[in-house]
Amino acid sequence: MNPNDEHPNEQAIGIHLLSDIHEAQLDTLLQNVARNEFDELIKAGSSVVKSANTVAWSLNASATELGMDLSELGRHLRLSAEILQKLDLRLLRVSTLPERLFDMLADTLIVPVEHIRAYIALPPAIPAGIRFHAASGEPNVVLESFEDALMDEDEISDDDRAYWLGDRC
């Protein structure tokens, strides 16, 4: 097999698929597999890797696909772009998020509510700038409550704050 015939992504996928095989077995496999069989293995592996890629989805990307930015999404949800950015980076404690926020996001973004719940429940997405400046490698991320984020946000009207917090504001 000529390495120049393969694309780097296909090589990486092939290596990933074969990573559990001992090197001697891998050598034997590569000597005995025809080019078209290897291509089929790469094709099957590519589809498995692509279907497992759930991290590429985000609130921002989903809104963009619908022709909205976070500011416009915020107008639909009565929230600021900053709060939506925090939500997208998963910097708000999940337990403090109101149930209707999940429902409204699902309706607005045309995504199953379970998909949004699963995304929000992932660990925080730490921006590269913060990661770069952390003295000990990984920065200590302190999650904020939804209520605190709303109370600290200047761009939210009192009516919108009351909409989300009720008598707590």
N, C-alpha and C positions, 0 to 999 in steps of 0.2 A: 504494500500500500504506500503510495507516494504522499508524503505529508503536504506537498504543495497542492494536492487535489482537494484537500479538506479545508473548510472555513474554520477559523479559530473557535467560533461558537459551537460548531458541530464536534470539534475535538474535545472541548470542555464538557459537553453533554455526554459524549462517549466515555470519557474518563470517569465522569460522575456515575454513569450507569455500571461501569465495570470496576468501580473502586473496591467492591467487596471481594473481588476475585484475587487470589494469590498471584504474584508476578509470574510464576512458572505457568500457571493456568492461563494467564492473559497472553503470554507468548504463544502457547499452543493454540489458543482460540484465534489469535490474529493470523497465524500461519494457515489455519484450516478453514477460515471463513472467507467466502467469496466476497468480492467488492459489493455486489448487489445486496447480499445478506447484511453486510455491515451498514450499507446505506439505509436499509429497512430498520435496523436497530437504532440508528441515529434518528430517523424520522419518528419512530415510536417514542424514543426518549425525549425528543423535542416537544412532542405534544404533552407528555406527562409533566415535564418541567414547566411548560407554559400554563397548563391547567392548575398547577400548584402555586402559581404566583399570585397571591392575594394581597401582597403588600403594595403593589402598584396602585391600587384603588385608594382614593381619599375623598373626603368631602369636597375639597377644592377641585380635584380632577373631575369629579362627578358633576359639579356645578358648571365647570368650564365646558364639559360635553353638552350641556343644555344651553350654552350661550350666556351663562351668568358668571360674574365674579363674586367674591365673598361679600362685597358690599350689597349687591343686588339680592343675593341669598339672604343676607341679614335683614333686608327690608321685608322680604316674604315672611321671615320668622320673628320679626320684631327684636332682633339682636344686632349687635355691632359686628363689623368684620373682625375686630380684635378678639372678641369672644369666640367667634367661629374659628378663627385661626388657632386659638388655644384648644378648642374642641377637636380640630383636625389634627393637631399635634399630640392629642390625648394628654393634655396638661391639666384637665379638670377631673376631679374625683368622680368616677362613674356613679357611685352611690348617691351623689348629690344632684344628679341630673333628673329633671322632671320627666315623667313618663310621656307627657304630650310632646316633649321635644323630640323624642325618638320618632313618634308618629308623624309629626310635622316634617321632620327631615325626610322620612321615607316617602311621604306624599309629594313633597316638593322635588326631591331628587329622583323620584320614580325608581326606588330601590327597595327591596324587601327590608322590613324593620329588623329582622334577624341579622341581615348583612351589616347594618349600621351598628347594632349592638356588638357584634363580633369585632368590628373594626375599632370601636371606642374602647373595648375591653383589652386591646393589645397594649403592651408596654408603651410608655411615652416615646414619641419620636423626638430625639434630641438633635436640634439643628447643629450642623457642622461647626459653626462659629463658637457655640457654647462648648461643644466637645473639644475643640482645639484649645480653648483657654482654660480647661479644667486642669488644675495642678496635678491631681493624682490619676489622670487618665479619664475616667468616667465622672462627669459632674453629678453632684447630688441634686436630683430633681425633686422639688417639693410641689406636690399637686395641690391645686387651689380648688375650693368648693365653688359650685355654680353660683351660689348666693354671693360669696365674696367677689367673684368676678363681675357680677352684675352691679354690686354696690360700688366697686372701684371704677367702673366704666363711665366716663363723662359723656360719651356720645349716645347714651341710651336715655330716652325721654322718661320722665316720671311715670307716664301712662304705660310705657312698655315695661318698665321696671315693676310696676304694680301688676301688670299682666302676668309676669313670670313669678313674682314673689308673693303676690296677694297682700295680706295684712302684715307680712314680715318686714316690709320696707317702711 
